[in-house]
Amino acid sequence: MKRYGLLCLFLGWIGMLGARPITISTGIEVLKQEHFKTLEGKRVGLITNPTGVDNQLRSTADLLHEAPNVKLVALFGPEHGVRGDAHAGDKVEGQTDPVTGLPVYSLYGKTRKPTPEMLRGIDALVYDIQDIGCRSFTYISTLGLAMEAAAEQGIEFIVLDRPNPLGGLKIEGPVVAEGCTSFVGQYPIPYLYGLTCGELALLLNGEKMIGKSCKLHVVAMEGWRREMLYEETGLQWIASSPHIPQAETAFFYPVSGILGELTYLSIGVGYTLPFQLFAAEWIDAEPFAARLNALKIPGVHFRPIHFKPFYSIGQGKSLHGVQVHLTDYDKAPLSDIQFYVMQEIAALWPEHSVLRHADTTRFDMFDKVTGSPEVRRRFATTSRFDALRDYWYKDVAAFRTRAQRYYLYQE
């Protein structure tokens, strides 16, 4: 069933009639319904950002600050900050939150793991951030490192669960290889891991990926199912980072984000379609699209596109390439797409073969995001995805079996 295409038509029709009904309750919503009893009488530290809101778009930070039976004493900011005022990659500084007046400790600056000093006097750390289901998005690294710190200090750790916008079924890519840990690959999980942040926390804790286990409690959602995409929840989307402005953008981050680390092609960042396209001055769009469509990648169509980026790669220049359209989300292998793009570039324009002509200083970041230099080495042998496919999917079946032990939600 071409669920994504049909869903868009359905939601467009619903949109003409009014707002979509909310079909689930997130962790913060459940916590509210329980009158915050899980946190009652505790001194609480909250790790959050603008995506931490209830179903009425009220900030979790403000809700906990106002709750009469909760003592919120500190905020902790991941990449982009508690209030979302920091750009991607910018160091976040400690400050005082202008709304609550509470101290804000940065987890994306000099330290990425809460220190004992930051946690002094705190009884429970609460995590409420909307993730996008992809390993290289740094919020889950913050989640794991904060769990480590909580375990070391004997502090309770509470996850307010949220949907995985990719659903809970897609698992793609190898686990991070031993010795290849980084902040964009902190734990040995696949590139797309098919878990909510609460389920992931249970796995990190249960599989000893954070060392000593912490006292973990997940406030589960109500009404969410594994096959649900974000649009089906009826929840409003809040940009999880500046270039993930819509829930749909989360589908495309794994489509092009790995290749984007080479800063070799435009992937739409700097234009109105972040992560949804591949383009350069030297690409001939029509034959490129035809060549990619001839591969018959399930659930994917490539359309020629011509544009000028407003900023970033190719700013102000006429670029040509393809826009990726997901015609059947369930069937589409998201992370494979960028490797097929690299493959067809090497075939059509060998003088522009990506791994032979990109800035080699970017290879380290490429390797960190893929989880191992082996990915780059294997692809470089023939510039064909066939040389990589077995390695790319070698861990999926075993991880799925392992992860199922931590499922909070079924299909």
Secondary structure as UniProt FT lines:
FT   HELIX           3..17
FT   HELIX           27..33
FT   TURN            34..36
FT   HELIX           37..39
FT   TURN            40..41
FT   STRAND          43..48
FT   TURN            50..51
FT   TURN            55..56
FT   HELIX           60..66
FT   TURN            68..69
FT   STRAND          71..77
FT   TURN            79..80
FT   TURN            82..83
FT   TURN            88..89
FT   STRAND          95..96
FT   TURN            98..100
FT   STRAND          103..106
FT   HELIX           116..119
FT   TURN            120..121
FT   STRAND          124..128
FT   TURN            135..136
FT   HELIX           139..153
FT   STRAND          156..160
FT   TURN            165..166
FT   TURN            178..179
FT   TURN            183..184
FT   HELIX           197..206
FT   TURN            207..210
FT   STRAND          215..219
FT   TURN            226..227
FT   HELIX           230..233
FT   TURN            242..243
FT   TURN            247..248
FT   HELIX           249..260
FT   TURN            261..262
FT   TURN            270..271
FT   TURN            274..275
FT   STRAND          277..280
FT   TURN            281..282
FT   HELIX           285..293
FT   TURN            294..295
FT   TURN            298..299
FT   STRAND          300..307
FT   TURN            313..316
FT   STRAND          319..326
FT   TURN            329..331
FT   TURN            334..335
FT   HELIX           336..348
FT   HELIX           350..352
FT   HELIX           354..357
FT   HELIX           360..362
FT   HELIX           363..370
FT   HELIX           373..382
FT   HELIX           386..392
FT   TURN            393..395
FT   HELIX           396..403
FT   HELIX           404..406
//
